Amino acid sequence: MRIPIFIVLLLGLVNLKAQTEIVAMPGEYMEAENYGGKVEFKRFLKQEMKYPSKALALKKEGTVELAFVVDLKGKTSQMHVKSSVSEALDAEAIRLYKMLLFNPSTYLGGKITTYSTLKFKFSAKTYKKYCKKRGYEKVKVVKSVNNIVYLNNQVKVKPKMVFKDSLENISSFIYNNLKYPEGTLRLNLTGVVKLFFVIEPSGRITNIKVIKGIGGGAVNESIRLLRLTKWEAGKKDGEKVRVSKIFEVNYNLSNESGMDYVPKNY
């Protein structure tokens, strides 16, 4: 039995008071979500969460739920706190939310404007695990002008990848770190995996999104490689800003070794 889904649509001039509901069957409707979905959201929280010090000391915990509108282009507006925990935790949830990019909802293949929600769970115990795993407790927050994400060609000082060895480059990095997916090799799949991502003013990467993929595990391996990279932030007018880039890995099975890759220039 297929259970219908009720969707809140926002029509005309987007206004939370101007809503209507439609009924969609499973598969007909795709809910708006952050780039990379739940997996990337979890990684993002582990990397970027900055638990307010007083709340952490008092072990103030809970889930902050934010509500907002996602339009046809994935732009968000009318954000408000739907479920509050405390002023400090609410503020941190809002800061994290502002760093996220979103895909719009779709219904029958077409993009639609919808009301959406996102939950940020704050747990002192979990946060301490985050800090231990990531290797740092304090997250240095570098403000970017209007939180705009610039294209690579819109900034004078472009982001650049940082290597441990001065003689290393993107080709040698991929060569030394690539674990050619067994499924891609076994199925003789070839092609380019393209990933969108944002380099934050801190140099950390967020909002990983698959632009183009192939099967057999190539997408997951490309994401793993991208997560290993280190970056220096781009600059505009002398200030560090958010910059988006595309990471590509070309999986090619045509040479004598039975596997190859052709990295692009960055």
GIJO-V73933 format. One record per backbone hydrogen bond with DSSP energy under -1.0 kcal/mol. NH is the residue of the N-H (numbers start at 1). CO is the residue of the C=O. E is the energy in kcal/mol with one decimal. If there is no record, write none. Layout:
# GIJO-V73933
NH CO E
NH CO E
This chain:
# GIJO-V73933
5 24 -3.9
7 22 -2.4
9 20 -3.0
10 113 -1.9
11 18 -1.2
18 15 -1.8
19 17 -1.1
20 9 -1.9
22 7 -1.6
24 5 -2.9
28 25 -2.5
30 106 -2.8
33 103 -1.3
35 101 -2.4
37 34 -2.5
40 36 -1.2
41 37 -2.2
42 38 -2.3
43 39 -1.9
44 40 -2.7
45 41 -2.3
46 42 -2.0
47 43 -1.9
48 44 -3.1
49 45 -2.0
56 52 -2.4
57 53 -2.4
58 54 -2.0
60 55 -3.4
62 122 -2.1
64 120 -2.6
65 83 -1.9
66 118 -2.8
67 80 -2.8
68 116 -2.6
69 77 -2.8
70 114 -2.7
71 75 -2.7
74 71 -1.8
77 69 -1.7
80 67 -2.5
82 65 -2.4
83 65 -2.1
90 86 -2.7
91 87 -2.0
92 88 -1.8
93 89 -2.2
94 90 -2.2
95 91 -2.1
96 92 -2.3
97 93 -2.6
98 94 -2.0
99 96 -1.4
100 97 -1.5
103 33 -3.2
106 30 -2.3
107 110 -3.0
108 28 -2.9
110 107 -1.8
112 105 -2.4
114 70 -2.0
115 8 -1.1
116 68 -3.5
118 66 -2.2
120 64 -2.9
122 62 -3.1
127 123 -2.7
128 124 -1.9
129 125 -1.3
130 126 -2.2
131 127 -2.5
132 128 -2.0
133 129 -2.4
134 130 -2.8
135 131 -1.6
147 144 -2.0
148 145 -1.9
150 242 -2.9
154 151 -1.8
157 235 -1.7
160 232 -1.4
162 230 -3.2
168 165 -1.6
173 169 -2.6
174 170 -2.3
175 171 -2.4
176 172 -2.5
177 173 -1.3
178 174 -2.8
184 216 -1.3
185 181 -2.2
186 182 -3.1
187 183 -2.2
188 185 -1.0
189 184 -2.5
191 251 -2.4
193 249 -2.8
194 212 -2.5
195 247 -2.7
196 209 -3.2
197 245 -1.9
198 206 -2.7
199 243 -3.4
200 204 -3.1
203 200 -2.3
206 198 -2.4
209 196 -2.6
211 194 -2.9
212 194 -1.7
221 217 -2.0
222 218 -2.2
223 219 -2.3
224 220 -2.2
225 221 -2.2
226 222 -2.4
227 223 -2.3
229 226 -1.2
232 160 -2.5
235 157 -2.6
236 239 -2.7
239 236 -1.9
241 234 -2.0
243 199 -1.9
244 150 -2.9
245 197 -2.4
247 195 -3.0
249 193 -1.9
251 191 -3.1
252 260 -2.2
258 255 -1.3
260 252 -1.0
262 250 -1.1
